[in-house]
Amino acid sequence: MSVDWSDYERVHADRRNLLIHLLAVPLFDIAFLVALIAIARGEWILAARSFLAATGSMVLQGLGHAKESNQPKPFNRPLDFLQRWLAEQYFKFPVFLITGRWWRQYKTAGIPT
């Protein structure tokens, strides 16, 4: 599966959204993995709490994207959502952050009014 970077910076241009992603993506990554481990171990309360945290992260990211003047393309089907969401959480955003592209984007983004 190739990763489409063509509009990533375009749909991550609002400083508020960038800051939300800085906190919410790691929250999702950790919470989702903890939930999977908790399920494997039969720790249902921990799994439920972790899924709630992951869901909260998704809501936060949705609120961040609502602040963007350029919206991501709509999801075509459930599998499209799953593929794009997981690529964003576990690949695109971490690469965006680690390579310094997040910081460059943050510095060039205008301060929201």
C-alpha distance (Angstrom), angle and dihedral (degrees) to the residues before:
residue distance angle dihedral
M1 . . .
S2 3.78 . .
V3 3.78 119.7 .
D4 3.80 118.2 -124.5
W5 3.82 110.1 -139.5
S6 3.81 94.3 166.4
D7 3.80 97.2 109.6
Y8 3.81 103.4 16.9
E9 3.79 96.9 109.3
R10 3.80 91.6 39.3
V11 3.81 91.4 60.0
H12 3.82 93.2 40.6
A13 3.80 100.2 54.5
D14 3.81 102.7 112.0
R15 3.81 114.9 92.1
R16 3.80 92.1 -141.8
N17 3.80 90.7 54.3
L18 3.80 91.4 47.1
L19 3.82 90.9 52.2
I20 3.80 92.0 46.2
H21 3.81 89.7 52.1
L22 3.80 90.9 48.6
L23 3.81 88.7 62.4
A24 3.80 103.5 26.3
V25 3.81 100.3 49.8
P26 3.82 95.2 57.4
L27 3.83 88.4 43.9
F28 3.80 90.0 55.0
D29 3.81 93.6 44.0
I30 3.80 93.8 52.1
A31 3.81 97.0 38.1
F32 3.80 94.1 49.1
L33 3.82 93.1 48.8
V34 3.80 91.7 46.1
A35 3.81 89.1 50.4
L36 3.80 91.7 53.0
I37 3.81 91.7 48.1
A38 3.80 91.0 46.3
I39 3.82 90.8 52.5
A40 3.80 90.8 49.9
R41 3.82 89.3 52.0
G42 3.80 94.6 43.7
E43 3.81 93.1 -115.5
W44 3.79 96.0 144.1
I45 3.80 99.5 172.2
L46 3.80 91.7 51.6
A47 3.81 89.6 46.2
A48 3.81 91.4 51.8
R49 3.81 92.7 47.4
S50 3.78 90.9 47.9
F51 3.80 92.4 49.8
L52 3.81 88.5 50.1
A53 3.81 89.8 52.8
A54 3.82 91.1 48.0
T55 3.81 90.0 48.8
G56 3.81 90.2 49.0
S57 3.79 88.3 53.3
M58 3.79 90.4 52.3
V59 3.80 90.7 50.8
L60 3.81 91.2 49.3
Q61 3.79 91.4 50.6
G62 3.80 90.1 48.5
L63 3.80 89.8 52.6
G64 3.80 89.1 49.5
H65 3.78 92.2 51.4
A66 3.80 89.7 48.9
K67 3.83 86.5 65.3
E68 3.80 92.2 56.7
S69 3.78 118.8 100.8
N70 3.83 88.3 -148.5
Q71 3.77 114.6 55.1
P72 3.81 125.4 -153.4
K73 3.77 115.8 -107.7
P74 3.81 112.0 -87.7
F75 3.78 120.8 -97.8
N76 3.80 113.3 -100.7
R77 3.79 99.5 -154.8
P78 3.82 139.6 -16.7
L79 3.81 92.9 -85.5
D80 3.82 90.1 51.9
F81 3.82 88.9 52.6
L82 3.80 92.2 49.2
Q83 3.81 94.5 47.2
R84 3.79 95.2 45.5
W85 3.80 94.1 42.4
L86 3.80 95.1 50.5
A87 3.82 91.7 43.5
E88 3.81 88.8 52.8
Q89 3.80 94.3 48.2
Y90 3.78 101.7 40.5
F91 3.79 103.9 27.8
K92 3.79 120.3 9.2
F93 3.79 100.5 47.1
P94 3.82 95.4 41.1
V95 3.83 90.1 50.2
F96 3.82 89.8 44.8
L97 3.80 89.3 53.3
I98 3.81 100.7 40.0
T99 3.81 94.9 47.4
G100 3.81 91.7 54.0
R101 3.79 94.0 -112.9
W102 3.82 90.4 118.8
W103 3.81 91.4 56.8
R104 3.81 93.1 45.7
Q105 3.80 89.7 49.2
Y106 3.80 91.6 47.8
K107 3.83 92.4 50.5
T108 3.80 93.4 49.5
A109 3.81 95.7 42.7
G110 3.75 113.9 100.4
I111 3.76 120.3 -116.7
P112 3.80 106.2 -101.5
T113 3.76 117.7 -115.7
